[in-house]
């Protein structure tokens, strides 16, 4: 899992992206070009993936969703395993989690500035939870860490949203996670037993901190600007967001908002920082791929690379996630392993809730009846034509969206108008013009395809 990773990678057609290891993985994988998450925020997106279920209630749209599930005794969402990780564990797999798999960066529930607790977000899923916080001492401090050992939490946001320290990979937390994962791969290889290893990398989540050598890979002039940096047409700004998470880094050079655009130079610096962070994570992923190869595990291991949601890099004047747009909801998905066609490209719409049943099918494990997703890799007797036309649903900001292969239709439960948006991706892949008023018949047909529980999400 890679936090805040949009599909701005070499294997997704962005030649300027320095991502040789992810591209290497893509060459041996099925690459999904239209994979959409259920919620454009970390915890809620991850719980949908891990449970294979779309949100059922407002609490499912928050980063505290794992805490709500524990407080409620897991409710009706856990009739059976609490996650696909537990389902692997129930079926003889040794399960190891490193880094940010659920929402907490080390798997334990505690506030940003508190001491770590012993309460797991997924109490029944892991045989081992491992994390090395290094000089930052706690998981959340490491997540927001700077190379000198400081962090955003203790400095109360008086930090820049980027850093290019002249340090080794281990000078930032993700390098420590990669080293720990390589060590665990060696241990798991010796066990001779099926295993599930989850590795959750922090970057390119804010702050855009990466060793200087990854910044040096780029000439910032080669990184293109946002393809559509203006406000979308016929859209109420309530559908967007004011870059609040970004502006919590109070020493940023400028403060973007929906009414104030930042300078071209600063926008270029931020995009540079984001891409440097992506390249830093690419190098860590390369270490894991090399370890699997060196231990003789490459051929019989399923490898999944997934971003928990996208991120606006100035698109629609937004710097962040938290919108029901293509920029926030689309993320990369690569799957490789036995029985998966190498180098295949799947262009139809799929959802992150499809990953759970797909893994169960590939591994021939029992599948709970309550899953919302379905198998997304073509296999005889499993893949059917009806799956080609299923939309992907997303929920947030008092709204629900569906994405078909051609259209995005979004309905908001609010007073501000317009509250319905329609985009035709055949002619408007950047979602800059809402055409709902011009296409009433199509809009009505797509509205009928929204899930009936959409009315439950009348919350901010």
DODREN-343035 format. One record per residue (C-alpha): residue in one letter; chain; x, y, z. Coordinates in steps of 0.5 Angstrom, whole numbers, plus 500, padded with zeros to 3 digits. Example, Ala and Ser with C-alpha at 12.3 -4.5 7.8 and 13.67 -1.06 7.14 Angstrom:
<nodes>
{A,A,{525,491,516}},
{S,A,{527,498,514}},
</nodes>
This chain:
<nodes>
{X,A,{500,500,500}},
{X,A,{503,507,498}},
{X,A,{499,513,501}},
{X,A,{497,519,497}},
{X,A,{499,515,491}},
{X,A,{496,518,484}},
{X,A,{497,514,478}},
{X,A,{503,519,476}},
{X,A,{508,513,474}},
{X,A,{512,511,468}},
{X,A,{508,505,467}},
{X,A,{502,509,467}},
{X,A,{504,513,461}},
{X,A,{508,519,465}},
{X,A,{515,518,462}},
{X,A,{518,524,466}},
{X,A,{516,520,473}},
{X,A,{523,516,475}},
{X,A,{519,510,477}},
{X,A,{524,504,474}},
{X,A,{522,499,480}},
{X,A,{514,500,480}},
{X,A,{515,500,472}},
{X,A,{519,493,473}},
{X,A,{513,490,477}},
{X,A,{508,493,472}},
{X,A,{511,489,466}},
{X,A,{510,482,470}},
{X,A,{503,485,472}},
{X,A,{496,486,470}},
{X,A,{495,493,470}},
{X,A,{489,496,472}},
{X,A,{488,503,469}},
{X,A,{481,505,472}},
{X,A,{481,503,479}},
{X,A,{477,507,484}},
{X,A,{477,507,491}},
{X,A,{471,508,495}},
{X,A,{472,514,500}},
{X,A,{478,519,498}},
{X,A,{481,519,505}},
{X,A,{486,514,508}},
{X,A,{482,510,514}},
{X,A,{476,510,510}},
{X,A,{479,508,504}},
{X,A,{483,502,507}},
{X,A,{477,499,511}},
{X,A,{473,498,505}},
{X,A,{479,495,501}},
{X,A,{481,490,507}},
{X,A,{473,488,508}},
{X,A,{471,488,501}},
{X,A,{465,492,503}},
{X,A,{463,499,501}},
{X,A,{461,504,507}},
{X,A,{454,503,510}},
{X,A,{454,509,515}},
{X,A,{457,516,516}},
{X,A,{462,513,521}},
{X,A,{465,509,515}},
{X,A,{467,515,512}},
{X,A,{472,518,517}},
{X,A,{479,516,519}},
{X,A,{477,514,525}},
{X,A,{473,508,522}},
{X,A,{477,502,525}},
{X,A,{476,505,532}},
{X,A,{468,506,531}},
{X,A,{468,498,529}},
{X,A,{472,496,535}},
{X,A,{467,500,540}},
{X,A,{461,497,536}},
{X,A,{464,490,537}},
{X,A,{465,490,529}},
{X,A,{457,490,528}},
{X,A,{454,487,522}},
{X,A,{461,488,518}},
{X,A,{464,483,521}},
{X,A,{460,477,520}},
{X,A,{466,473,519}},
{X,A,{473,475,519}},
{X,A,{474,482,520}},
{X,A,{479,483,514}},
{X,A,{482,479,508}},
{X,A,{488,479,512}},
{X,A,{484,475,518}},
{X,A,{481,470,512}},
{X,A,{489,469,510}},
{X,A,{490,468,517}},
{X,A,{484,463,519}},
{X,A,{487,459,513}},
{X,A,{494,457,515}},
{X,A,{498,464,513}},
{X,A,{503,467,517}},
{X,A,{501,474,517}},
{X,A,{506,480,518}},
{X,A,{504,488,518}},
{X,A,{509,493,517}},
{X,A,{507,500,517}},
{X,A,{501,504,515}},
{X,A,{496,498,513}},
{X,A,{490,500,516}},
{X,A,{490,508,518}},
{X,A,{494,508,524}},
{X,A,{501,508,522}},
{X,A,{504,502,526}},
{X,A,{497,499,527}},
{X,A,{495,501,534}},
{X,A,{490,506,536}},
{X,A,{493,513,539}},
{X,A,{493,520,538}},
{X,A,{498,524,534}},
{X,A,{502,526,540}},
{X,A,{500,521,545}},
{X,A,{504,515,547}},
{X,A,{503,509,543}},
{X,A,{497,504,546}},
{X,A,{497,496,545}},
{X,A,{490,497,542}},
{X,A,{490,494,535}},
{X,A,{486,497,529}},
{X,A,{485,490,527}},
{X,A,{485,485,533}},
{X,A,{484,479,530}},
{X,A,{488,480,523}},
{X,A,{496,480,525}},
{X,A,{501,474,527}},
{X,A,{506,480,528}},
{X,A,{505,487,527}},
{X,A,{512,491,526}},
{X,A,{515,498,526}},
{X,A,{521,501,527}},
{X,A,{520,509,529}},
{X,A,{527,510,529}},
{X,A,{529,517,532}},
{X,A,{522,519,531}},
{X,A,{520,515,537}},
{X,A,{513,514,535}},
{X,A,{509,512,529}},
{X,A,{505,518,528}},
{X,A,{512,522,529}},
{X,A,{515,518,524}},
{X,A,{509,519,519}},
{X,A,{510,527,520}},
{X,A,{518,526,521}},
{X,A,{523,531,518}},
{X,A,{531,528,517}},
{X,A,{533,531,524}},
{X,A,{528,527,528}},
{X,A,{523,533,529}},
{X,A,{516,532,527}},
{X,A,{510,536,525}},
{X,A,{506,534,531}},
{X,A,{511,537,536}},
{X,A,{513,543,532}},
{X,A,{505,544,532}},
{X,A,{505,545,524}},
{X,A,{511,550,524}},
{X,A,{514,547,518}},
{X,A,{515,547,511}},
{X,A,{511,542,507}},
{X,A,{517,539,504}},
{X,A,{524,537,505}},
{X,A,{530,535,501}},
{X,A,{535,533,506}},
{X,A,{542,530,504}},
{X,A,{541,523,508}},
{X,A,{541,516,506}},
{X,A,{534,512,505}},
{X,A,{534,510,512}},
{X,A,{534,518,514}},
{X,A,{527,518,513}},
{X,A,{522,512,516}},
{X,A,{520,509,509}},
{X,A,{527,507,509}},
{X,A,{527,503,515}},
{X,A,{520,500,513}},
{X,A,{523,497,507}},
{X,A,{529,494,511}},
{X,A,{525,491,516}},
{X,A,{521,488,510}},
{X,A,{527,485,507}},
{X,A,{529,482,514}},
{X,A,{522,479,514}},
{X,A,{522,476,507}},
{X,A,{528,473,509}},
{X,A,{525,470,516}},
{X,A,{518,468,512}},
{X,A,{522,464,506}},
{X,A,{526,460,512}},
{X,A,{519,458,515}},
{X,A,{517,454,508}},
{X,A,{509,456,510}},
{X,A,{504,461,506}},
{X,A,{505,468,509}},
{X,A,{501,475,508}},
{X,A,{506,481,508}},
{X,A,{503,488,508}},
{X,A,{508,493,507}},
{X,A,{505,500,508}},
{X,A,{509,506,506}},
{X,A,{508,513,508}},
{X,A,{510,517,502}},
{X,A,{508,521,498}},
{X,A,{503,523,503}},
{X,A,{505,530,506}},
{X,A,{510,533,508}},
{X,A,{514,531,501}},
{X,A,{520,529,505}},
{X,A,{525,525,501}},
{X,A,{533,524,501}},
{X,A,{536,529,496}},
{X,A,{538,524,491}},
{X,A,{531,523,489}},
{X,A,{530,530,488}},
{X,A,{536,531,484}},
{X,A,{533,525,479}},
{X,A,{529,531,476}},
{X,A,{529,537,473}},
{X,A,{523,541,475}},
{X,A,{522,544,468}},
{X,A,{520,537,466}},
{X,A,{515,536,471}},
{X,A,{508,538,467}},
{X,A,{504,543,471}},
{X,A,{497,541,473}},
{X,A,{493,539,466}},
{X,A,{487,543,469}},
{X,A,{489,548,474}},
{X,A,{482,552,474}},
{X,A,{476,552,477}},
{X,A,{471,547,474}},
{X,A,{465,550,470}},
{X,A,{458,549,473}},
{X,A,{460,547,479}},
{X,A,{459,549,486}},
{X,A,{466,550,490}},
{X,A,{462,546,496}},
{X,A,{464,540,491}},
{X,A,{472,542,492}},
{X,A,{476,543,498}},
{X,A,{481,549,501}},
{X,A,{487,545,501}},
{X,A,{486,545,509}},
{X,A,{491,539,510}},
{X,A,{496,542,506}},
{X,A,{496,549,509}},
{X,A,{497,546,516}},
{X,A,{504,546,514}},
{X,A,{504,553,516}},
{X,A,{511,555,514}},
{X,A,{509,553,507}},
{X,A,{512,559,502}},
{X,A,{505,560,500}},
{X,A,{498,559,502}},
{X,A,{493,556,496}},
{X,A,{486,556,496}},
{X,A,{480,556,491}},
{X,A,{480,564,491}},
{X,A,{488,564,491}},
{X,A,{492,561,486}},
{X,A,{499,560,488}},
{X,A,{505,562,483}},
{X,A,{508,557,478}},
{X,A,{515,557,481}},
{X,A,{512,554,488}},
{X,A,{507,550,484}},
{X,A,{513,547,481}},
{X,A,{517,546,487}},
{X,A,{511,542,490}},
{X,A,{510,538,484}},
{X,A,{518,536,484}},
{X,A,{517,534,492}},
{X,A,{511,530,490}},
{X,A,{515,526,485}},
{X,A,{521,526,489}},
{X,A,{517,522,494}},
{X,A,{514,518,489}},
{X,A,{521,516,487}},
{X,A,{524,515,494}},
{X,A,{518,510,495}},
{X,A,{520,506,488}},
{X,A,{527,505,491}},
{X,A,{524,502,497}},
{X,A,{519,497,493}},
{X,A,{525,495,489}},
{X,A,{528,493,495}},
{X,A,{522,488,496}},
{X,A,{522,486,489}},
{X,A,{529,484,490}},
{X,A,{529,480,496}},
{X,A,{523,476,494}},
{X,A,{527,474,488}},
{X,A,{534,473,492}},
{X,A,{530,468,496}},
{X,A,{527,464,491}},
{X,A,{520,467,492}},
{X,A,{518,471,486}},
{X,A,{515,466,482}},
{X,A,{510,463,487}},
{X,A,{508,470,491}},
{X,A,{502,474,489}},
{X,A,{504,482,489}},
{X,A,{499,487,489}},
{X,A,{501,495,489}},
{X,A,{495,499,491}},
{X,A,{495,507,492}},
{X,A,{490,508,498}},
{X,A,{487,514,494}},
{X,A,{489,520,489}},
{X,A,{491,527,490}},
{X,A,{490,534,487}},
{X,A,{497,537,485}},
{X,A,{494,544,484}},
{X,A,{488,540,479}},
{X,A,{482,544,480}},
{X,A,{486,549,485}},
{X,A,{486,544,490}},
{X,A,{492,541,494}},
{X,A,{490,535,497}},
{X,A,{485,529,497}},
{X,A,{478,529,500}},
{X,A,{474,530,493}},
{X,A,{469,526,489}},
{X,A,{473,527,483}},
{X,A,{478,523,479}},
{X,A,{484,526,482}},
{X,A,{482,524,489}},
{X,A,{479,517,487}},
{X,A,{483,514,482}},
{X,A,{489,510,484}},
{X,A,{494,505,481}},
{X,A,{493,498,482}},
{X,A,{498,492,480}},
{X,A,{497,485,481}},
{X,A,{502,480,479}},
{X,A,{503,472,481}},
{X,A,{502,465,479}},
{X,A,{496,465,474}},
{X,A,{496,473,472}},
{X,A,{498,475,465}},
{X,A,{504,479,465}},
{X,A,{504,485,462}},
{X,A,{496,485,461}},
{X,A,{492,492,461}},
{X,A,{485,492,464}},
{X,A,{482,498,462}},
{X,A,{475,497,465}},
{X,A,{472,500,471}},
{X,A,{474,496,478}},
{X,A,{473,498,485}},
{X,A,{478,497,491}},
{X,A,{473,493,494}},
{X,A,{474,488,488}},
{X,A,{481,486,491}},
{X,A,{479,482,497}},
{X,A,{475,477,493}},
{X,A,{480,477,487}},
{X,A,{485,475,492}},
{X,A,{481,469,495}},
{X,A,{479,467,488}},
{X,A,{487,466,486}},
{X,A,{489,463,493}},
{X,A,{483,458,492}},
{X,A,{480,460,499}},
{X,A,{473,461,502}},
{X,A,{470,467,501}},
{X,A,{465,471,505}},
{X,A,{458,472,502}},
{X,A,{458,479,505}},
{X,A,{463,482,500}},
{X,A,{461,488,495}},
{X,A,{466,486,490}},
{X,A,{468,481,485}},
{X,A,{473,477,482}},
{X,A,{477,482,477}},
{X,A,{482,478,473}},
{X,A,{479,474,467}},
{X,A,{479,467,469}},
{X,A,{475,461,466}},
{X,A,{468,460,470}},
{X,A,{469,466,474}},
{X,A,{470,472,470}},
{X,A,{463,474,466}},
{X,A,{461,479,462}},
{X,A,{456,483,467}},
{X,A,{463,485,471}},
{X,A,{465,489,465}},
{X,A,{459,494,466}},
{X,A,{459,495,474}},
{X,A,{460,502,476}},
{X,A,{465,504,482}},
{X,A,{462,508,487}},
{X,A,{465,513,492}},
{X,A,{462,517,498}},
{X,A,{465,523,501}},
{X,A,{463,530,503}},
{X,A,{455,529,503}},
{X,A,{455,526,496}},
{X,A,{456,519,492}},
{X,A,{459,518,486}},
{X,A,{459,513,481}},
{X,A,{464,512,475}},
{X,A,{462,508,469}},
{X,A,{467,507,463}},
{X,A,{465,513,460}},
{X,A,{462,518,465}},
{X,A,{462,520,472}},
{X,A,{455,522,476}},
{X,A,{456,525,483}},
{X,A,{450,527,487}},
{X,A,{450,531,493}},
{X,A,{446,532,499}},
{X,A,{446,539,500}},
{X,A,{443,546,499}},
{X,A,{448,549,495}},
{X,A,{447,548,487}},
{X,A,{448,545,483}},
{X,A,{448,539,487}},
{X,A,{449,534,481}},
{X,A,{455,533,477}},
{X,A,{456,529,470}},
{X,A,{462,529,466}},
{X,A,{464,525,460}},
{X,A,{471,522,460}},
{X,A,{471,521,453}},
{X,A,{471,529,451}},
{X,A,{473,531,458}},
{X,A,{478,527,462}},
{X,A,{480,532,467}},
{X,A,{473,533,469}},
{X,A,{473,541,468}},
{X,A,{466,542,465}},
{X,A,{459,539,469}},
{X,A,{454,537,463}},
{X,A,{449,535,468}},
{X,A,{444,540,466}},
{X,A,{445,539,458}},
{X,A,{444,532,459}},
{X,A,{438,531,463}},
{X,A,{436,524,460}},
{X,A,{443,521,461}},
{X,A,{443,524,468}},
{X,A,{436,521,470}},
{X,A,{439,514,468}},
{X,A,{445,514,472}},
{X,A,{442,517,478}},
{X,A,{438,511,478}},
{X,A,{444,507,478}},
{X,A,{446,510,485}},
{X,A,{446,505,491}},
{X,A,{440,506,495}},
{X,A,{444,507,502}},
{X,A,{446,514,499}},
{X,A,{441,518,503}},
{X,A,{445,515,509}},
{X,A,{451,520,508}},
{X,A,{447,526,509}},
{X,A,{453,528,514}},
{X,A,{459,533,513}},
</nodes>
